[in-house]
Amino acid sequence: MTGNPQADIGDVYAWTASEGDRLNLGMTVVGHTFSDRLQYIFRIDSGKAFGRTTASTEIICRFPAPKMASCQLGTVDSVEGDASDAEGLESRNGHFRLFAGLRDDPFYNNVKGSLAAYGVVLAALKSGAAQPDEAGCPQLDEETIAKVGDQWRHTDGGPATNLLANWTASAIVVSVDLAVVSKGGAILAVRGSSTTSAKTLDQMARPFVGNTLLGVSPFSTDDASGDEREAFNTASAKARMSYMARIEKSLAFQDSLDGKCGNQLLTERSPAPAQRYHALATMFVDDRLWVNSAARVCRQFLAVELASLAKLSQFDGDCGGRSPTYDTPNMWRSLLVSGTTHGIAWDGLRGDEYPASATIFPFLAPPDPKGVDH
């Protein structure tokens, strides 16, 4: 996140086409226009196994004028022109197709309900009604657990509402030949960034890392939290290691929300309390979307991580990454709260108002005529 809406990345998507020949990529930007002073980059690392990449390819897009896109795929291909039509533009050598324009971002979140649920836990800790265990996970009683669930599934006491409803954002969408971006192997790691010639302004891969796992508390808006999130989003891979303890503390908080400490994804890897959240924090510090490009089926968010780290063989043939059609918010919460892979509607929501497509370019739905600028 950054104070410049033209540089502020909302979401990043990466998944394989069902035909098995292309990688689909999407990046939404909060501002309703792209900056002529920035470049927007998809970085695709590739390797033969999760966590070990040996080659990298970048797709760099610039916007020198309104409705004028200029994108370069490494040294092998490029495209230039107005890419705002839904059909997009085919690159000179046919290696990728580009769309750049306004779209509906399909991310959804009952933020008010989440804040209310988190507030219940924080109040219990402050009053002494809840005490953290040796790993830092708040131990909640039955009454508090019930209050958490009730607040989470509602908004201001009524039905759950999506704070991001009708979210119109600028979107860069690319469908690129896998052969060009998988030189190191079939396992890909994707990150999106916005940069000047001198520095990175924002970078993102997985959702929720900044707004939920960093800051004084989830979705906190104080200046210190904003500074921490911005610093993380612009840090190098090595510098991000300094955020391990902070993320481990946040993971302990998420683990408490169903009243069962120690059932979060990967907690069984570290039985010692001090190390309980280390494996998952390590995964989040390396913030990239991992895609198994050998797979033609894409159903599960974090499937590559689940297959490689949690040894869940049922996800060996899933591309993972993040398709815009995934129930990502609920999948993410299920893994962090209860260690399950099925998406429980924790915050009472099941999807966006305008469903996206995983197969029809440019994948994200057209913007609502009364779209909201978030």
RAGI-V262611 format. One record per residue. RES is the residue in one letter. SS is DSSP state (helix for helix, strand for strand, loop for the rest). OMEGA is omega as a letter, one per 40 degrees, with the letter a starting at -180 (none if undefined). D_FIRST is the distance of its C-alpha to the first C-alpha in Angstrom with 1 decimal. Layout:
res:ss:omega:d_first
RES:SS:OMEGA:D_FIRST
RES:SS:OMEGA:D_FIRST
This chain:
res:ss:omega:d_first
M:loop:a:0.0
T:loop:a:3.8
G:loop:i:7.0
N:loop:a:8.6
P:loop:i:8.7
Q:loop:i:10.7
A:loop:a:8.2
D:loop:a:5.2
I:strand:i:6.5
G:strand:a:7.9
D:strand:i:10.5
V:strand:a:12.7
Y:strand:i:16.4
A:strand:i:19.4
W:strand:a:23.0
T:strand:i:26.5
A:loop:a:28.9
S:loop:i:31.9
E:loop:i:34.2
G:loop:a:32.9
D:loop:a:32.5
R:strand:i:28.9
L:strand:i:25.3
N:strand:a:23.1
L:strand:i:19.5
G:strand:i:16.9
M:strand:i:13.4
T:strand:a:12.1
V:strand:a:10.1
V:loop:a:9.5
G:loop:a:11.9
H:loop:i:15.6
T:loop:i:16.4
F:loop:a:15.6
S:loop:i:15.8
D:loop:a:19.1
R:loop:a:17.7
L:loop:i:15.1
Q:strand:a:15.8
Y:strand:a:14.2
I:strand:i:15.4
F:strand:i:16.5
R:strand:i:17.9
I:strand:i:20.7
D:strand:a:22.4
S:strand:i:25.8
G:strand:a:28.4
K:loop:a:31.3
A:strand:i:29.8
F:loop:i:26.6
G:loop:a:24.9
R:strand:i:27.1
T:loop:a:26.1
T:loop:i:28.3
A:strand:a:27.2
S:strand:i:24.2
T:strand:i:23.7
E:strand:i:21.1
I:strand:a:20.8
I:strand:a:19.5
C:strand:i:19.2
R:strand:a:19.6
F:strand:a:20.4
P:strand:i:23.1
A:strand:i:24.1
P:loop:a:23.4
K:loop:i:24.2
M:strand:i:24.9
A:strand:i:23.1
S:strand:a:24.1
C:strand:a:23.1
Q:strand:i:24.7
L:strand:a:25.3
G:loop:i:26.1
T:loop:a:29.5
V:loop:a:31.2
D:strand:i:30.0
S:strand:i:28.2
V:strand:a:28.0
E:strand:i:27.8
G:strand:i:28.3
D:loop:a:27.2
A:loop:a:25.4
S:loop:i:24.6
D:loop:a:27.8
A:loop:i:27.4
E:loop:i:29.6
G:loop:i:27.4
L:strand:i:28.8
E:strand:a:30.7
S:loop:a:30.2
R:loop:a:33.3
N:loop:i:34.3
G:loop:a:33.3
H:loop:i:30.8
F:strand:i:27.9
R:strand:a:27.2
L:strand:i:24.2
F:strand:i:22.9
A:strand:a:20.4
G:strand:a:20.1
L:strand:i:19.2
R:strand:i:19.3
D:strand:i:18.8
D:loop:a:16.0
P:loop:i:18.1
F:loop:a:15.7
Y:loop:a:17.2
N:loop:i:16.9
N:loop:a:19.3
V:helix:a:16.8
K:helix:i:19.6
G:helix:i:21.9
S:helix:i:19.6
L:helix:i:19.1
A:helix:i:22.9
A:helix:i:23.7
Y:helix:i:21.6
G:helix:i:23.3
V:helix:a:26.7
V:helix:a:26.1
L:helix:i:24.8
A:helix:i:27.9
A:helix:i:30.2
L:helix:a:29.0
K:helix:a:29.5
S:helix:a:32.9
G:loop:i:34.1
A:loop:i:34.6
A:loop:i:32.3
Q:strand:i:32.4
P:strand:i:30.2
D:loop:a:32.2
E:loop:i:32.6
A:loop:i:29.3
G:loop:a:27.4
C:loop:i:27.4
P:strand:i:28.5
Q:strand:a:31.9
L:loop:i:32.2
D:loop:a:35.5
E:helix:a:36.4
E:helix:i:36.0
T:helix:i:32.4
I:helix:i:31.6
A:helix:i:33.0
K:helix:i:31.1
V:helix:a:27.8
G:helix:a:28.7
D:helix:i:29.9
Q:helix:a:26.9
W:helix:a:24.5
R:loop:a:26.6
H:strand:i:26.7
T:strand:a:24.9
D:loop:i:26.6
G:loop:i:29.7
G:strand:i:30.0
P:strand:i:29.0
A:loop:i:25.5
T:loop:a:23.3
N:loop:i:20.1
L:loop:a:17.5
L:loop:a:15.9
A:loop:i:19.4
N:loop:a:20.0
W:strand:i:16.4
T:strand:a:16.9
A:strand:i:14.3
S:strand:a:15.0
A:strand:i:16.0
I:strand:a:17.2
V:strand:a:19.8
V:strand:i:22.1
S:strand:a:25.1
V:strand:i:26.4
D:strand:i:29.6
L:helix:a:29.2
A:helix:a:31.9
V:helix:a:29.8
V:helix:a:26.7
S:loop:a:28.6
K:loop:a:30.8
G:loop:a:30.2
G:loop:a:30.9
A:loop:i:30.0
I:strand:a:27.2
L:strand:i:23.9
A:strand:a:20.4
V:strand:i:17.6
R:strand:i:14.1
G:strand:i:12.1
S:strand:i:10.5
S:strand:a:10.3
T:strand:i:12.5
T:loop:i:15.1
S:loop:a:18.5
A:loop:a:17.8
K:loop:i:14.4
T:strand:i:11.3
L:strand:i:8.3
D:strand:i:6.0
Q:strand:a:7.9
M:strand:i:8.5
A:loop:a:11.9
R:loop:i:12.9
P:loop:i:11.5
F:loop:a:11.3
V:helix:a:10.8
G:helix:a:7.7
N:helix:a:8.8
T:helix:a:12.4
L:helix:i:13.4
L:loop:a:11.6
G:loop:a:12.1
V:loop:i:15.6
S:loop:a:16.0
P:loop:i:14.3
F:loop:i:12.1
S:loop:a:13.1
T:loop:i:11.9
D:loop:a:13.7
D:helix:a:12.7
A:helix:i:13.4
S:helix:i:11.1
G:helix:i:8.1
D:helix:a:9.5
E:helix:a:10.1
R:helix:i:6.8
E:helix:i:5.6
A:helix:i:9.2
F:helix:a:9.3
N:helix:i:6.9
T:helix:a:9.1
A:loop:i:12.2
S:loop:i:15.3
A:helix:i:16.9
K:helix:a:19.4
A:helix:a:17.1
R:helix:i:15.3
M:helix:i:18.7
S:helix:a:18.5
Y:helix:a:16.2
M:helix:a:19.0
A:helix:a:20.7
R:helix:a:17.6
I:helix:i:16.9
E:helix:i:20.7
K:helix:i:20.9
S:helix:i:18.4
L:helix:i:20.3
A:helix:i:23.5
F:helix:i:22.3
Q:helix:a:21.5
D:helix:a:24.9
S:helix:a:26.7
L:helix:i:25.9
D:helix:i:28.9
G:loop:a:31.2
K:loop:i:31.8
C:loop:i:30.3
G:loop:i:30.5
N:loop:i:30.2
Q:loop:i:26.6
L:loop:i:26.1
L:loop:i:27.5
T:helix:a:28.7
E:helix:i:32.2
R:helix:a:31.5
S:loop:a:31.5
P:loop:i:34.3
A:loop:a:34.1
P:helix:a:32.1
A:helix:a:30.2
Q:helix:a:29.1
R:loop:a:28.5
Y:loop:a:24.7
H:helix:a:24.6
A:helix:a:25.0
L:helix:i:22.1
A:helix:i:19.8
T:helix:i:20.8
M:helix:a:19.9
F:helix:i:16.3
V:helix:i:15.9
D:loop:a:16.9
D:loop:i:14.0
R:loop:i:15.8
L:strand:a:17.3
W:strand:a:21.1
V:strand:i:23.6
N:strand:a:27.3
S:loop:i:28.4
A:loop:a:32.0
A:loop:i:31.5
R:loop:i:32.0
V:strand:i:31.2
C:loop:a:27.6
R:loop:a:27.5
Q:loop:i:25.5
F:loop:a:21.9
L:loop:a:21.9
A:helix:a:25.6
V:helix:i:25.7
E:helix:i:24.5
L:helix:i:27.0
A:helix:a:29.8
S:helix:a:29.2
L:loop:a:28.2
A:loop:i:29.7
K:loop:i:32.7
L:loop:a:32.7
S:helix:i:34.8
Q:helix:i:34.5
F:helix:i:31.1
D:loop:a:32.6
G:loop:i:33.0
D:strand:a:29.6
C:loop:i:27.0
G:strand:a:24.2
G:loop:i:20.8
R:strand:i:19.1
S:loop:i:21.2
P:loop:i:20.0
T:loop:i:23.2
Y:loop:i:22.5
D:loop:a:22.4
T:helix:a:19.3
P:helix:a:18.3
N:helix:i:21.9
M:helix:a:22.4
W:helix:a:19.6
R:helix:a:20.9
S:helix:a:24.5
L:helix:a:23.9
L:helix:a:22.3
V:helix:a:24.5
S:helix:i:27.8
G:loop:i:27.7
T:loop:a:28.8
T:loop:i:27.7
H:loop:a:28.6
G:loop:i:26.1
I:loop:i:27.4
A:loop:a:26.0
W:loop:a:24.7
D:loop:i:23.0
G:loop:a:25.8
L:loop:a:24.0
R:loop:a:25.2
G:loop:i:23.4
D:loop:i:21.8
E:loop:a:24.0
Y:loop:a:24.2
P:loop:i:24.8
A:loop:i:23.5
S:loop:i:25.9
A:loop:a:25.9
T:loop:a:28.8
I:loop:i:28.9
F:loop:e:26.8
P:loop:i:24.2
F:loop:i:23.7
L:loop:a:21.3
A:loop:i:23.3
P:loop:a:23.9
P:loop:i:22.0
D:loop:i:23.8
P:loop:i:25.7
K:loop:a:24.4
G:loop:a:20.8
V:strand:i:18.2
D:loop:a:15.1
H:loop:none:12.3
